[in-house]
Amino acid sequence: MKKILLCMLLLWGAIFTFGSCDVDIPEIEKPVLPEKDSSSQPDDEDDPSADPSGIFDYSKIGEHPRLFLNAQDFDRLKQEITNNSILKNIHEIIINRCNKEFVGASTLTYQKNGKRLLTVSRKALERICHLAYGYRMNGDYTYLNQAEKDIRSVCSFPDWNPTHYLDIGEMALAVAIGLDWLYNDLQPETRQMAQTALENYAFKTAIDPTYSGQFIEATTNWNQVCNGGLLAAALVTYEKDKSRAVEIIEQSFNSNKNKGMTTYGTDGNYPEGYMYWGYGTTYQVILIAALEKVFNTDNGLSQTTAGFLKTAEYMLFMAGTTGKCFNYSDCTEPEEPKLPMWWFAKKQENSSLLFNELRLLKKGAYASKFEERRLLPIIMGFINPEQVKETISAPQKKLWWGDGDTPVVLIHTDWTYSDTDKYFGMKGGRSNTSHGHMDGATFVYDAYGERWAMDLGMQEYAPLEAAGIDLWNSSQSSTRWSIFRLNNFSHNVITINNNQYHYQGKAFVRTDYMKNIGTKLGAKFECYGVNRNGSDYDVDAPVRTAEFIDNGGDLELVMKDEIKSRANKTPLVRWVMATPATTEIISNQCIKLSQNGKILYLTVQEQNNHPFTLKTWPASTDNKYDEANPGVTMVGFEAQMSAKDTRVFTTTFAKEPKNIN
């Protein structure tokens, strides 16, 4: 503005000096500035009461901005982005989105998709978070004007949809960030609208058991998202109603500590899988980071469970070698940026946790669409510039495993992401966990630059709900299990007598094997009660072992399945694997898989030469609500067992077929 005014004075001076002027002087467009409060008084009175006592020292709550980045942090960041190419890259991604997508965007409107307002909440969060960051960094009033417009739009809604509380968790965070980061430049009326909406739509519903029951006792991402958004909003509005803010802060803190944090268990593997780790853990980090910035402590929250500070390494291992993750439970297949990794790397002073993030940043993934990109500006407060360099050493470990509700074993053979790097993931657990599938001891496998054993992943919720599927009921008779992608018939598992898995059966990791594995790369799971038909068991708990075996310098995956039938039971065994490869049965023991010029052979042997039949099946059903799975084939074998019989099937995944008869 000073430069514009100076130019105008010089121009007028020139006109005054030379009299009339034949040169046309273009009109300088003045930015639309928000009306400023003419006095230094707040738009409404601050709460004059003393700071309440409680879990935190509330007298430490300072000036705005206070969420994730304060005024000094923004000033420091302006210098750091000029000296650090990685920070500069992320900053430019944010600013480019402000210019190309958010300035001049259409008005946000109250529009639900089925029972959810979540798409609108996320769009609001994405716009406001980016624009508020852009204004703090560049001072561009077009960013401020658009952010203010968006804040006023959502605060004029009739509600934020309390019957699906995730919508409120994200909307509360959106308004909180806009109110906090833009506080002194917003119109007084806008500040008042934001504070009123947060009180009426967020805080009042959060203490109403009619709505809070959705997340207060939850041990899923709902706890983290809802409490994270509410706590951030309460920190921002503290000075207006101290008792209400403290009520929300302490309710959210206690709920998250006692319930939400338990999801990480002792080892850090996340029961809901890769995609929901990104959602839940992003908000978990938001909650903790908000507390740390305001109070300089999280009061032990990050130490609540042993698994929380281990969970970043779990996520590091969840990415395969082919741009695809281990997408168990409700999850899509592509690997994506995981924003919490920046916070964990700084917190634990471990730059190797950013190995995948920097690789994805260089590939352009951070500039593309990904699940949590609406929150990208927040990580600018998490990054330690001393850690983020163009080259970071690869992780040293090759195997990671965790026990708990959903045990997993994850293997990277050399971390080069080349044809020599093989990736294997196997998981256990039950189907009746949050977002769980009937997939005990399923696995994925990457080798020679391709994914050979895959998981079909999730199916969109809204169309299934519209079709009358009881999607959130995990009981044995629920129509959830009629969905092909969710039941055992689509997963890389053993099925007995074509029975649906039992929803309470569990695949356990064999901890005795894992604790004594030494330098071997392998996994072992025991599937207890998974294949029972009601209370009737046809087989004892099948045991699945997978190990990498060195064959002349090439590591080959060898999988062994041991099955024991019970007295008076003659079960039909079905071993199946989903693959995107072209399949060809070339002998009674071997299936040839081909894709993108690469070949892999599956060779099957039974320990005592009992018969089995190699087969392929379509990856589809006749159900109208099942999504198609083009290019996918189910491959494997079937075998009929005798009563009180033991069969041990060994399947080798190799470049060459083994012992073809």
N, C-alpha and C positions, 0 to 999 in steps of 0.2 A: 504494500500500500504506500509506503514511503517513497518507493521508486516511482510509482504512478503519479503521485502528487508532485514530485519533483519535476517529472517530465511535463506535466500540465503547466506548472509555473514557468518553465523554460519556454514552452510554446507561446504562452500568453505574453511573455516578455519579448519574444521575437516579433509578435504581431504589433505590440505597442511600439517597438523601436522602428519598424519599417512601414508602419501605417497599413494600408491595404495590402493584401497578399493574394497572389493568383494561385498559390499552392493549396489544394484541398487538404484540410487537416482532418483525418478520420476521427469520429467520435470514439472515445475510450469507454468501453463497456464496463460499468461498475458492477462488481460482484454483489449478489443479493446477500446483504448482511442481516443476521438476526437482530432484532431489536434488543438493545442492551438495557439492563436495569439502571436507571439513572442514579440510584443511590447505592451505597455499599451494604445496605441491609439485605438479608436473605429474602427470598420470595415468600417464605413463610417462616414463622419463628422456629428456631431450633428448640429441642427439648432441653429445658433448663435444669432438669433434675440431675442429681449426682450420678456418676457412672456406677452401674450396678456391680455387685460382686458376683463372681461365678467361676466358670472353668478357666477363663482368660482374664487378663488385665485389660479391661475395656478402655482405660484411660490412654492406652497406646494408639487408639484409632486416630489417625492423622487426617491431613487434608486430602482432597481429591486431586489427582487420581490416586487410588489406593489398591486397586485390584491388579495383581500380577506385576504391574509396572507403575512406579510413581513418577513424578515430574523429573527427578534427577535421572531415573533410569531411561526415560525417553531422550533426555539430552545426551546421556552417555551413548545411547544406541545410535544417535545421529552421527557420532564420530566413528563408532565401531564399524558401521556398514561401509565407510569409505576405506577402511583398512583390511577388511576381511571379506574375501570373495564369496564365501559361503553365506554369510549373513547378508551380503549385498544381493546375492541371487534370490534368497527367500524374500527379502524386502521388495525386490522388483516384481516378483510374482504377485505379491499382495497389491502393490500399486497398480500394476497392469490390470488386475481384475477390477479394482475400483474404477478405472477409466473406461474399460471396455464393457463391463457387465452391470455395474451398480449405479453409477451416476446416470440419472434420467430414467431409471427403471420404473416400471408401472407400479401403481399403488398396491400395497399389500392389502388383501381382502380376507375376510373370514370365510374360509371355504374348507369344509371337512371332506376327507376321503374315507367313506365308510364311517367308522367310529373315531377317526383320528384327525386332529388338526396339526399333526406333527410336521408335515411338509411345510406348512406356513411358518411354524415356529422355527424350523431350521433355516428357512429362507430369510426370515427376519434376523436371526443370529448371524448368518453368513454376511448379510449386507452391513448390519450395524457394526459388527466386530471389525470388518475390513475398513469401512469408511471412517470409523472412529480412530483406528490406528493411522490411517492415511492422513487424517487431519492433524493428529498430534505430531506426526513426523514432517509433513509438508506445509501445514497451514493453509491448505487449499479450501476455500470456503464452499466450493461445490460439494466437497465431501461432507462438510458440516451440514449444509442445507439438506442434502439427501438423507443423511442419517437422522436428522431431526424429523424430517417428513415421515420416515419409517417408524420412528419411535412413537410419534403422535398417532399414526395409523393403527398400530397394534394396541396402543393404550386406549383406543376408542372402540375396540371390539366389545361385544356383549359379555364375553368371558374368555378364558384361555383353555377351555375344555377340561374341567377337573375330573371328568369320568375316565379320561386317559391321561394320567398324570405326567407321563413323559413330556407331553406337550407343554405343560406348565414349567417343568424343570428347564427346558431349553429356552422357552420364551422369557422366563425370569432372568436367565443369564444374559440373554440378548439385551433386554432393557437395562439390566444392571451395568453391563459394560458401556453401553451408550451414555447412560446417566453419569457414570463415574469418569470415564475418559474425556467426556465433553462438558463436564459439569459447569464450568465457569463461562462457557460460550453458548449454552442453550438458553432459549428464552425462558423466563420464570414460569410461564404457563406450561411449557413443555416439562420442566422439572416437576412441577406439581402434578401434571398428568401421569408422569412415570411413577412417582411416589404413591399416588392414589391407586393406580392399577396394580402395582406390586402388593400393596396392602390388601386390596379387595380380591384380586384374582389369584394371588400366590399365598400370602401369609395367612389369610383367613381360612382358605381351603386346606392349608398344610396342617392346621391344628384341629380340623374337623375330621373326626374318625370316619365319616362317610366317605371321604376321599383319601385321607392319609394312610388308610389301611392298605392301599395299593403298593406302598413302598416302605413304610416305617419298619416292618418286620421282615422285609424281603432280603434275601441273601444273593440277589442277582443284580444285573446292571441297573434295574429300576431304582434300587437304593442309592447307587452312586450318582446317577443322573439327576434324580429328583432332589436329593439332599445337596448335591454340588451346586445346582442352580439356585436353590433356596438360600443356602448359606452365603453365597456370593452376593445375592441381592440384599440380604440382611446386613452384611458388612457395609454395603454402599449407602443404605438408608439409615444407618445407626443413629445419627445425630437428630433425626426427626422424631423418632419414637424409640427411645433406648430400651424400654422394657420389652416391647414387641420384638425388636431386633435380637436382643439377648435370648428371648424365648425361642426364636427360630434357630439361631446359631447353636444353642445348646441342645435343642431337640435333634437337629441335623447331625451334630457331632456325635451324640450318644447313639443315635440310630445307626450311623455309619460305622462307628467303632464296634458296636455290639453285634451288628448283623452284616452290613455291607462288606467290611474288611475280611470277614470269615471266608469269603469265596476263594481267597488265595491259599488257604490251608497252610501246610507246613513247607510246601515245595514251590508254590508259585504258579502251577498250571491252572488255567482258567477253565472251569467246567463248561462254560458256554462257547468256548472255542475262539478262533482267530478273529473273526469279525466283531463279535461282542466284547472281546478283550479290548479292541480298539475303542469301542463306544464306552464301556464301563470304566476302563482304566483311564481314559482321557478325562472323564469327569472326576474320577478318584484323585487324579493328580491336580485337577483344577481346584478341588476342595482343599487339598493339603497345601497347595501353593498359595491359595488365597489367605489361609491362616498364617502361613510363614511370612508372607509379605507384610501383613497388617500387624501381627503380634510377635514376629521373629521367632515363632515356635509353633509346632502343630500339637503340642502337649502330648507327645508320644503316639499320635495316631498312626504314623507310618511304621511304628514298631509293634503295632497291635498283634499282627500275625507274622510268623517267621517267613511266610511265603511272599509277602508283598515286595520286599526288596530283592527277592529272587525272580520275580515274575518277568523282568526285562530279559533275562537270559533265556527263559522259556520262549518268549516271543521271538528272540533272535533266531532260535532253532525252528520256529514254526514256518519259516520261508523255505521252500524247496529250491532247486537249482534251475528251474525252467520258467521263472516268473509266476509260479503258482504256489499257493500256500497249502498247508495241511488243513483242508476246509471241512473238518468234522463238525457235526451239529449244524444248526442253521447258519450257513456261511456260503459266500460265493468263492470262486476259485482263484481269481487273480491276486497276486501279492500287491500290497498297497503300503504307502507311508504310514507309519505309526508314530503319531506326535508325542506320546508319553516317553518315547525312548530318549528324547533330548533332555527331559527332566531327570530321568534315571541316570543318564550318563554324567550329568553334572552332580547329582546328589551323591553318586557312588564313586565319582572321580574315575570313571572307567570308559575311555573313549571307544573301546572295541564294541560297546553296545550300539554305536552309531554306524557300524560296518555296513549294514543293509541300508540304513537311511541315506548315507552319503552316496551309495551306489544308485539308489532310486532317484536322488536329487540330480545326479549327473545324467541319468537316463531321461529326465524330464517328467518323472512321475509326480513331482510336487506341483508342477504347473498344469497337470491334467486333473480330471475328475477323480476324487477318491472319497471314501465315506466321511471322514472327519475334517475335510479341508475347510469347512466353514469356520473352524477354530484355529486356522494356521497362524494368524497374528499373535495369538497368546504365547506360542512357543518362543517368540522373540524375547520374552522375559525369562525363558528357561535355559537359553543357550550360553555356554561358557566359551567365549571366543578362543581361549587358549586350547580348547579341546578340538575345535572343528578346523581341521586341516584338510588339504586336498587328498592326502593319503593317510589312511589309518590301518594299522596292523590287523590282520584277520584274527578272529578268535582262535584260541589254542585248543579248546576242548572239541572233541568230535562227537561225543554222545551226551545227551541230556535226558534225564528221566525224572518223573515226579509221580508220587502216589496220590491218594485222596479219592474224592468222589468220581473224578474222571481221570484215571491215571494215563499217562502217555510216555512213550519212549521215542526220542527224536535223534536222528543220526545224519551228520554231514561228514563225508569221508575226507574232504581236503579243503573246502571253502574257496575253491578257485572259480566256481560257477562255470566250469568248462565241462567237456565230455568226460573228463576223468573224475569229476566230482559227482558222487552218487548220494542220493537223499532217500531216507526211509523214515516213515512215521507210522506208529501203531498206537491205538488208543483202546482203553477199556471203558468201564463205567456202566451205568444203567440208562435205559431209554426214558425214564420218567424224571430225569433232571431237566432243568430249564433249557429249552431249545434242543433237547436231546433227540437222537435218532435211535433206531434199533440196529446198532452197529458194533456190538461188543467184539473186540479184537480185529476190527477192520484196519486197513493199512493203505498208504499211498507209496508209490515208488517212482523216483526219477533216476534215469541213467542215460549216458551218452547224449545228453542234451534234450531228452524227451521225457514226458510223463507217460508211464506205461500202465500203472495201476492208479485209478482215479476215484474220487468221490464225486457223485453227481451234485452234491451241495443242496442248497435250500430251494424252496419254491416261494414265490411272492405270496404274502399273507392275504391281502385284500381280496383277490379273486377266489381264493379258497374259502374265506369267510363268507363271501357273497354266494358261493355254491352250497352253503349250509354245512361245511365241514366244521366239526367241533375241535378246532385247531389247538386250543389251549387246555384240552383235557387229555392227559397222558395215561389214563387207565387202560386196561387191557382191551376193552370193547369200544374204545373211542374211535370215531371215524378218522382221527388223525393218522392212524396206522394203516388206513386204506390208501394213503398217498404213497406212490411208488418210491419217490426219492427219500422218504422218511422211514420206510419199513426195511426189514432185513433182506428182502429179495433184490434190492438194488445195491447192497453194500458188499464189500469184499470179505465175506464171512462164510462160516459153515452153517447150513440149515439142515435140520433133521425132519424128515417126513413132510417136507414142504409146509411146516408149521410156522406161523407168525411167532416171532420172539416173545418171550414173556417180559412184560414191562418192568418187573421187579428183579429180573435176573441181572447179574453183574459179571463183567469180565474184570478180573483182578490182575494187576501186575504181580509177577512172582518176585517179591522183594529179595528172597533168598538168592535167586539167580542174579538179579541186578546188582546187589551189594558185593557179589563175589565175581563180577564179570571180568575184572582185571583190564587188560588192554583189548579184549575182544569188542567187536561192535555188533551188538545183538539185542534182542528183546524176547521176553517170555510172558505169556498171559494164560490165565486159567479162567474158563468161561463157566461160572457156576450158575445153574438154574436158567441159563439163557434159552435153552432149547426145550424146556419143559412144556408140556401141554396141560395147563392148569396145575394140578398137584402131581401129575403123572410124569415120571422121568423115563425116557427111552435110553438115555446114555448118561454116564457119569460126566463130570465137568471136562469137556475137551480142553486139551492143552496145545497152545500154538507157540512155537519157537521160531524165531528168524535170526539168522546170523550171516554176516559177510565172511566169505571164504576166499582167500587169496589163491587165484589160479594163474600162475605165471605172471604176476604183476597186475592182473586185472581182478578186482574184487567182484565176486559173484554173490548174489543174494540167494540163500537157501532157506526155505521155509518148511518146517516139519509140523504136521498136525496129527496128534495122537487122540484116538477116539475109542472109548470102551462102551459096548452095549451092555444092557442089564439082562437079567434072567427073563425069559419069555418075551424078549423084545428083539425084533429084527428090523432095525431102522434103515431107512434110505438116507444116505449122506449126500449132500449137495455142497460142493466147493465152488465158489464163484468169485469172479473179479471183473470189475468194470474197466474197460480200456477204450481209448480213442483210436487205437491202432486198427488197421485192417488185419483180419484174422484168417488163418488157414490151418486146419488140422492135417498134419503131414504124416502122422503115424498114430498108432494106438497109445503112444506115450507123449507125443510132442505137438504143441501148438506154436505156429510161427506168427509173430506179430510184426507188422511193418508200418512205419510212418516216417514221412519226410526223408526217405532214403536210408533210414536206420532200421535194423532188424534185431529183435529179441526173441529168444526161444524159451518157452515154458515147457520143461520136461518133468513129467510126473512119474514117480515110482512108489510102489507099495512094498513095505518091508518084507512081507512074506509072499509077494507076487499074487495077492488076491486080486480079482478082476475089478476094473473100473472102466467107465466109458467117458471119453473126452466129449465135450459138448460146447455149443454156443447157444445163446438165447438173445432175443431182442431186448433192448433196454427201453421197453415201452409197455403200456397196458391199453385196455379198451376204455378205461375211465376217461370221461370227457374233461374232468378237472385236472388230470395229470398232464404236466407240461411235456413236450417232446424232448428227446435227447438225441438229436441228430449226430450221426457219426460215432455213436457209442455202441459197443457190443459187450455183452456179458459172456465171459469165457470160463471154462472150468471142467469139472467132471462130476459124475455121480457114481456111487458104489452102494450095493446092497450088503448089509452086514447080517451075520448070524447072531443068535442069542449068546450072551456072555462071550463076546468076541472082542479082540483088540486089533485095530488097524492103525498103522502109522504111514501116513502119506507124506512124501518128500517132494517138494516142487522147487526146481532150480530155475533161476532167471539168469540167462547167460547169452553171450554172443553166438555160441555154438550149441547145438542139441546134444543131450547126454544119453548115451546108451539106448539108442533107438532100436526097438525090436521089429 
